Amino acid sequence: MASSATISPEAVIHSHALVEDGARIAAGARIGPFCHIGPKSVIGENVELMSHVVVQGITEIGADTIVHPFAVLGGIPQDLKFQGEETRLVIGQRNRIREHVTMNNGTDGGGGLTTVGDDGLFMAGCHVAHDCRVGNNVIIVNNAALAGHCVLEDDVIIGGLSGVHQWVRIGRGAIIGAVTMVTADVIPHGLVQGPRGKLDGLNLVGLKRRGVPRSDITALRAAFQMLNQGEGAFQDRARRLGEETESDFVREIVAFISGESDRSFLTSGKT
């Protein structure tokens, strides 16, 4: 353990952990055996790194996060354009990061920052690539992977063994089924499943669990039908929805569709 790292006297560091010069470890943090903390890492209050955890690069881990063995946080991007520039990974509070999870720092081309929000669950073997922006209360199930520059809004669930293509946006409350490849944007509260994912309805279970009023769920169902079967182009249908609806949940979908994106949108007829 390095002597010049900034370590709170209230932190507990195992004698077989390596903390490099310059690292900062806050009060209540617990660093288990065979962990390796890099010189530009910041470990927040009450963070627990169980054992064999590697924290590299300019990486911040928020308070009360628990990291299980063999996770690697802040590794360099898997991007051939990366030339060693200093970029960051910022992880929020109260996350649960399970075994063998990998999260990469950003790249200059993507703004230099990968962010993960609060209260997420990242199950064993999942991957968050460079320049991703992951919201709060997100669940990524075992061995699912996000490619570079993806955006996951709050309350998204990604099923096991699924993949999300680079630059894809997934709106708030959407759910992706297991073993699904997502190649286009997913509207908020959408349900996507299938080997080459298509929009297969709404995440009604998630909406009901969050206590969304029945009137909003009815409005969302009508909006889904109009988006997929109404007259005119997809963007035109969304614009009409925005003019006609009184539901904030439907307006959220319209705003998402109107947002900047490099991708098209998944619909029920797209494979």
Phi, psi and omega in degrees: 000129184288143184278337185261006172291153179269102185238125177298142176296345179267002174274152179243115182244122179295147183296339180261012173270152177246117177244115186280160177308133176099342179295151178238127183231121188275173181300140176083352178293148180231116182250116186277181184295144174065019169282151179232115183251119183287169189288346181244022182266147177235119181252118187284179183298136174061018173289140176240122171253110194295300176190155175055029177267136177248125176240115187241174172060199177271092188233133176242132177243121185287164186304147172066015175279142178244128181241125184272170188302146172071014170286147177234113185244127179089018175292158182294151183298148174272064186223120183296342179280346182291129184240024176089010179296156181280115178228174192231161167230125178239119181250132184284201188265154170060030175277153173243114185245113189271187190299139172065019174288142175236136175226126186259153172292169180282184175231160177302320181293343181248014180097356174077016186213130167253131182234141175233130184284207183261156167062032178270160173235117182244103189281172192305132171079005181279162187227134173242113187276178183301141172068012174289152173236109185250129184279199181272153175058034179270142175240124173243117190277169189313129172063020170275156186220136172256127174282177185298147171071012178288152175238121173245117177283180185300151170066022177277145174237128176249119183291163184298144177064019179266158178230141178244123184293153180303145178072002180286142173250138176237119187287165184305134174077004179284157178228135179249125181291170181293151175053052182236138174256120183255116185245359180215168184296148181243126182296154175307139176068015179281158175243121183237135177202164181115152182307316168248100197305139170228156180288121189241023179132204180247156176279071186295324179298314179296319179298316181292322179297327179274002176075028178294132182302148181302324181297323178289322178296319177298317179295321178295320178297316179295322179295320179299316179298318181293319180297325186263340185229358181287174181278153177088179180289159184304313181296324178294319178299317179297319180297319178296321177303315181298329180281335188258335190277154171245003182268129177295329180292321177291320177299326177298318177296316180299317179296322179296314180296326181280349183288165181289134180202150174265005185239161169278192182241142171291136172232175183291342180259004185259133177239000000 
